Amino acid sequence: MMETKPFNISKRAVVTAYEKVKANKGTYGVDGQSIEDFEKNLKNNLYKIWNRMSSGSYFPQPVKAVAIPKKSGGTRLLGIPTVEDRIAQMLVKLYFEPEVEPMFYEDSYGYRPNKSAIQAIDVTRKRCWRKDWVLEFDIKGLFDNIKHDILIKMVKKHTNEEWIILYIQRWLTAPFQMENRELVPRISGTPQGGVISPVLANLFLHYVFDDFITKEFKTIPWARYADDGVAHCVSLKQAKYLQKRLQERFEEYGLQLNLDKTKIVYCKDDDRNGDYPNISFDFLGYTFKPRGAKSKYGKYFTSFLPAIADNAKKRIRKEVRSWRVQLKVDKDLWDISSMFNKKIQGWINYYTHFYKTEMYAVLRYINNALVKWVRRKYKKRKHRRRAEYWLGSIAKRDRNLFAHWKMGILPTAE
């Protein structure tokens, strides 16, 4: 006899969900179980997830709360689900995302297939040339403040699968387990760190913001990446009006504009010489502001352009310091490369798309850290110039050792 389950979930989809969770790596949740532990009894563990989810008896465990520093200071709580819960969330995502993804707008860039922050920066750069004003807005604690009842209504619009709705409800209310093991109930929000959270946040903001601005303000182009967004206006008056309407709109849905981080900016360049206090804004790790540029005929002019933001440079320098390269004297240069080169390559990939010369000082900072390491490691190269000369000669010979050497940012004994 075939056992019949109330919910029809494919076993194959459970395996796919597990493979995707494994590929994303990620840390363990409240039960301390790593993906390797989970794999020790893989078939059985996957069957258990399928069995419980198909029968409606699956209940998520609490979410491990991890405080991580925010770029703007302070901390935000990340909620790390257990490996089992991540696989279960991925399973729901596999079924649910294709239902909503085709409806989302072109200019929603965060956490979506084939969309990236770089695309959002690129399109924003072009629009800043066409329109004089930008309203840059930030939503206060988006992931903490999404109202569950409204969100579930939105979810129901896009699926009739009872199990999807049921499990999304259970995840939304799974408590946080704090570091002292105390359980904190959740009455709003979708935890940052959950596999399903980005899709739910995009769905929520699709109705609250994307769809609203597209229909109400047809002439205003916008781009949004999760809770960070920009809209391009023709005048200061239009930008002020839009900000007022967005404040009202967000409040209707229990969200707030973060007024400290929301500002109206004049995209000043050679053709726009009005005098306004705000002529720069930050978006996705880039600062947009008037910068010197050179035309293809060799003429210099001022254009409104993005380049790596100062706080992103600070963050990278801080991380490079935390590597404490100079203390790793037991390692050779190839070890150091294999420890950190991937990270350096990642920064280069992201921050050199636009106005890449702004990134050079940060990359030289990495060279300085390497020089300090040489001076510590080799008695004969204690002098800075000797260390630089030695490192520089290796860099010329083996440029592939570090990603920034490939770009030509070499240590030199100047």
Secondary structure as UniProt FT lines:
FT   HELIX           11..23
FT   TURN            30..31
FT   HELIX           35..39
FT   TURN            40..41
FT   HELIX           42..55
FT   STRAND          63..69
FT   TURN            71..72
FT   STRAND          75..80
FT   HELIX           83..100
FT   HELIX           101..103
FT   TURN            106..107
FT   TURN            110..111
FT   TURN            113..114
FT   HELIX           117..130
FT   STRAND          133..139
FT   TURN            140..141
FT   HELIX           142..145
FT   HELIX           148..158
FT   HELIX           162..173
FT   STRAND          176..177
FT   TURN            179..180
FT   STRAND          183..184
FT   HELIX           197..205
FT   HELIX           206..210
FT   HELIX           211..216
FT   TURN            218..219
FT   STRAND          222..225
FT   TURN            226..227
FT   STRAND          228..233
FT   HELIX           236..252
FT   TURN            253..254
FT   TURN            259..261
FT   STRAND          263..266
FT   TURN            270..271
FT   STRAND          281..283
FT   TURN            284..285
FT   STRAND          286..294
FT   TURN            296..297
FT   STRAND          300..308
FT   HELIX           310..323
FT   HELIX           325..327
FT   TURN            329..330
FT   HELIX           333..351
FT   HELIX           356..359
FT   HELIX           360..377
FT   HELIX           379..381
FT   HELIX           384..397
FT   HELIX           399..401
FT   HELIX           403..406
FT   TURN            407..408
//
